[in-house]
């Protein structure tokens, strides 16, 4: 698969850091494969945009179905993912799928399972079996699983597997290709690329210029909310400075100062931090 231009990577994969390069290499591998994939990304890193981009490159023209495993309680999640079994098959094998299931709605496209760590234990067991066999039972017939599964989990997924809270066999089958999206605090060198992309989206494709001092200040916070938090700050900055270049004082006026400058030594004064 030909690599897309730099500005056409999904936003969470932008930047020049080694971690971003590794994430993009995994993205390319996932887009060239039909196997299940797992996107490991903490909150605020928009894993859905990565899953959608993989789908558009690997299965264009087919359905892209999103299913949030944290959207409701356990019985509703299991019914939504697998559907309601016909009464005659209520005691049948685990992989009997009802006609209303998300697995069938995705047909030959992609099923993106958001927040897969919230999948109930019974549903984990059923999904692991479906991914193992690559077959499901529908109206009494065995048919191939046509949908491709792309899951999403936070960075704590390995610990959850180690603690037994998430099935190791399901994790192994989902992570045949694993796209690890590092948090912003681990790649401050990527902040300028994010700032330009986000600013362009907020200005209808025409990003303002940023002074180097403004980009340096933007690269200082830990950004615990990742891209969502950076987007919210830049939205305020651009609204307050509708014309001209974005300067450091424009940024400082809207930064979440509390706990923001974690990469600056504590003995440094605010004036020195601003400088």
JOTABEL-V101464 format. One record per residue. N is the residue number from 0. RES is the residue in three letters. PHI is phi in whole degrees, -180 to 180 (999 if undefined). PSI is psi in whole degrees, -180 to 180 (* if undefined). Layout:
<<N & RES & PHI & PSI> <N & RES & PHI & PSI>>
This chain:
<<0 & UNK & 999 & 131> <1 & UNK & -70 & 135> <2 & UNK & -69 & 139> <3 & UNK & -74 & 161> <4 & UNK & -57 & 156> <5 & UNK & -53 & -42> <6 & UNK & -76 & -4> <7 & UNK & -104 & 3> <8 & UNK & -67 & 150> <9 & UNK & -54 & 142> <10 & UNK & -51 & -43> <11 & UNK & -62 & -15> <12 & UNK & -101 & 6> <13 & UNK & -72 & 164> <14 & UNK & 114 & 173> <15 & UNK & -112 & 1> <16 & UNK & -69 & 159> <17 & UNK & -63 & -36> <18 & UNK & -64 & -40> <19 & UNK & -67 & -39> <20 & UNK & -61 & -42> <21 & UNK & -65 & -41> <22 & UNK & -64 & -39> <23 & UNK & -68 & -38> <24 & UNK & -62 & -41> <25 & UNK & -67 & -37> <26 & UNK & -60 & -46> <27 & UNK & -61 & -42> <28 & UNK & -64 & -41> <29 & UNK & -66 & -39> <30 & UNK & -68 & -24> <31 & UNK & -92 & 2> <32 & UNK & -120 & 161> <33 & UNK & -106 & 1> <34 & UNK & -76 & 160> <35 & UNK & -57 & 156> <36 & UNK & -141 & 157> <37 & UNK & -129 & 127> <38 & UNK & -100 & 119> <39 & UNK & -102 & 109> <40 & UNK & -153 & 133> <41 & UNK & -76 & 174> <42 & UNK & -59 & 145> <43 & UNK & 85 & 6> <44 & UNK & -108 & 9> <45 & UNK & 51 & 60> <46 & UNK & -63 & -26> <47 & UNK & -62 & -36> <48 & UNK & -65 & -33> <49 & UNK & -71 & -45> <50 & UNK & -61 & -43> <51 & UNK & -64 & -40> <52 & UNK & -66 & -39> <53 & UNK & -61 & -45> <54 & UNK & -60 & -46> <55 & UNK & -65 & -28> <56 & UNK & -88 & -23> <57 & UNK & -108 & -31> <58 & UNK & -138 & 56> <59 & UNK & -64 & 145> <60 & UNK & 83 & 1> <61 & UNK & -111 & 166> <62 & UNK & -66 & 142> <63 & UNK & -114 & 109> <64 & UNK & -111 & 129> <65 & UNK & -107 & 130> <66 & UNK & -129 & 120> <67 & UNK & -93 & 113> <68 & UNK & -72 & -11> <69 & UNK & -105 & 9> <70 & UNK & -79 & -21> <71 & UNK & -153 & -175> <72 & UNK & -77 & 172> <73 & UNK & -56 & -50> <74 & UNK & -61 & -40> <75 & UNK & -69 & -37> <76 & UNK & -63 & -45> <77 & UNK & -65 & -41> <78 & UNK & -65 & -40> <79 & UNK & -65 & -39> <80 & UNK & -77 & -41> <81 & UNK & -109 & -8> <82 & UNK & 79 & 177> <83 & UNK & -96 & 125> <84 & UNK & -70 & 140> <85 & UNK & -57 & 148> <86 & UNK & -56 & -38> <87 & UNK & -65 & -20> <88 & UNK & -112 & 14> <89 & UNK & -62 & -29> <90 & UNK & -101 & 16> <91 & UNK & -82 & -170> <92 & UNK & -63 & 165> <93 & UNK & -63 & -28> <94 & UNK & -94 & 17> <95 & UNK & -74 & 125> <96 & UNK & -114 & 132> <97 & UNK & -80 & 159> <98 & UNK & -66 & -20> <99 & UNK & -91 & 5> <100 & UNK & -70 & 151> <101 & UNK & -64 & -31> <102 & UNK & -61 & -37> <103 & UNK & -82 & -34> <104 & UNK & -62 & -32> <105 & UNK & -71 & -19> <106 & UNK & 47 & -123> <107 & UNK & -92 & 17> <108 & UNK & -99 & -137> <109 & UNK & -123 & 136> <110 & UNK & -109 & 114> <111 & UNK & -96 & 114> <112 & UNK & -97 & 102> <113 & UNK & -78 & 148> <114 & UNK & 52 & 52> <115 & UNK & -69 & -18> <116 & UNK & -64 & -21> <117 & UNK & -86 & 1> <118 & UNK & -66 & 127> <119 & UNK & -60 & 157> <120 & UNK & -58 & -43> <121 & UNK & -64 & -40> <122 & UNK & -69 & -36> <123 & UNK & -59 & -44> <124 & UNK & -62 & -45> <125 & UNK & -67 & -42> <126 & UNK & -67 & -38> <127 & UNK & -60 & -39> <128 & UNK & -69 & -41> <129 & UNK & -61 & -44> <130 & UNK & -70 & -30> <131 & UNK & -67 & -49> <132 & UNK & -85 & -24> <133 & UNK & 56 & 28> <134 & UNK & -141 & 153> <135 & UNK & -136 & 162> <136 & UNK & -107 & 122> <137 & UNK & -129 & 122> <138 & UNK & 48 & 44> <139 & UNK & 82 & 0> <140 & UNK & -114 & 143> <141 & UNK & -85 & 125> <142 & UNK & -133 & 152> <143 & UNK & -66 & 148> <144 & UNK & -76 & 114> <145 & UNK & -92 & -25> <146 & UNK & -76 & 143> <147 & UNK & -93 & 136> <148 & UNK & -101 & 126> <149 & UNK & -123 & 111> <150 & UNK & -93 & 165> <151 & UNK & -133 & 135> <152 & UNK & -143 & 155> <153 & UNK & -76 & 175> <154 & UNK & -63 & -15> <155 & UNK & -82 & 6> <156 & UNK & -61 & -40> <157 & UNK & -63 & -40> <158 & UNK & -66 & -38> <159 & UNK & -65 & -37> <160 & UNK & -68 & -45> <161 & UNK & -62 & -34> <162 & UNK & -83 & -4> <163 & UNK & 83 & 11> <164 & UNK & -84 & -16> <165 & UNK & -135 & 135> <166 & UNK & -63 & 131> <167 & UNK & -69 & -35> <168 & UNK & -70 & -36> <169 & UNK & -68 & -43> <170 & UNK & -60 & -44> <171 & UNK & -63 & -41> <172 & UNK & -75 & -35> <173 & UNK & -70 & -35> <174 & UNK & -94 & 31> <175 & UNK & -57 & -36> <176 & UNK & -125 & 124> <177 & UNK & -118 & 122> <178 & UNK & -106 & 104> <179 & UNK & -92 & 114> <180 & UNK & -99 & 110> <181 & UNK & -72 & 148> <182 & UNK & -67 & 161> <183 & UNK & -62 & -32> <184 & UNK & -66 & -19> <185 & UNK & -93 & -3> <186 & UNK & -146 & 65> <187 & UNK & -61 & -25> <188 & UNK & -67 & -15> <189 & UNK & -89 & -10> <190 & UNK & -58 & -43> <191 & UNK & -56 & -41> <192 & UNK & -64 & -42> <193 & UNK & -63 & -44> <194 & UNK & -60 & -44> <195 & UNK & -66 & -42> <196 & UNK & -65 & -46> <197 & UNK & -66 & -43> <198 & UNK & -62 & -39> <199 & UNK & -63 & -40> <200 & UNK & -67 & -32> <201 & UNK & -79 & -19> <202 & UNK & -113 & 32> <203 & UNK & 55 & 42> <204 & UNK & 91 & -5> <205 & UNK & -115 & 93> <206 & UNK & -74 & 138> <207 & UNK & -72 & 163> <208 & UNK & -77 & 146> <209 & UNK & -113 & 135> <210 & UNK & -70 & 158> <211 & UNK & -62 & -37> <212 & UNK & -63 & -38> <213 & UNK & -65 & -42> <214 & UNK & -68 & -35> <215 & UNK & -63 & -43> <216 & UNK & -66 & -40> <217 & UNK & -63 & -29> <218 & UNK & -82 & -6> <219 & UNK & -80 & -41> <220 & UNK & -66 & 161> <221 & UNK & -78 & -22> <222 & UNK & 51 & 64> <223 & UNK & -62 & -26> <224 & UNK & -88 & 4> <225 & UNK & 56 & -138> <226 & UNK & -64 & -34> <227 & UNK & -62 & -42> <228 & UNK & -70 & -43> <229 & UNK & -61 & -41> <230 & UNK & -62 & -44> <231 & UNK & -64 & -41> <232 & UNK & -66 & -46> <233 & UNK & -66 & -32> <234 & UNK & -61 & -43> <235 & UNK & -68 & -41> <236 & UNK & -62 & -48> <237 & UNK & -70 & -31> <238 & UNK & -68 & -35> <239 & UNK & -82 & -20> <240 & UNK & -128 & 75> <241 & UNK & -71 & -15> <242 & UNK & -133 & 160> <243 & UNK & 78 & -180> <244 & UNK & -72 & 154> <245 & UNK & -89 & 120> <246 & UNK & -102 & 170> <247 & UNK & -63 & -36> <248 & UNK & -67 & -30> <249 & UNK & -65 & -40> <250 & UNK & -72 & -47> <251 & UNK & -60 & -31> <252 & UNK & -67 & -16> <253 & UNK & -126 & 5> <254 & UNK & -75 & 144> <255 & UNK & -76 & 93> <256 & UNK & -63 & -37> <257 & UNK & -61 & 113> <258 & UNK & 72 & 11> <259 & UNK & -76 & -45> <260 & UNK & -92 & 61> <261 & UNK & -72 & -19> <262 & UNK & -92 & 5> <263 & UNK & -108 & 134> <264 & UNK & -57 & 143> <265 & UNK & -65 & -21> <266 & UNK & -80 & -6> <267 & UNK & -78 & 133> <268 & UNK & -74 & 164> <269 & UNK & -62 & -37> <270 & UNK & -63 & -42> <271 & UNK & -68 & -37> <272 & UNK & -62 & -42> <273 & UNK & -65 & -39> <274 & UNK & -63 & *>>
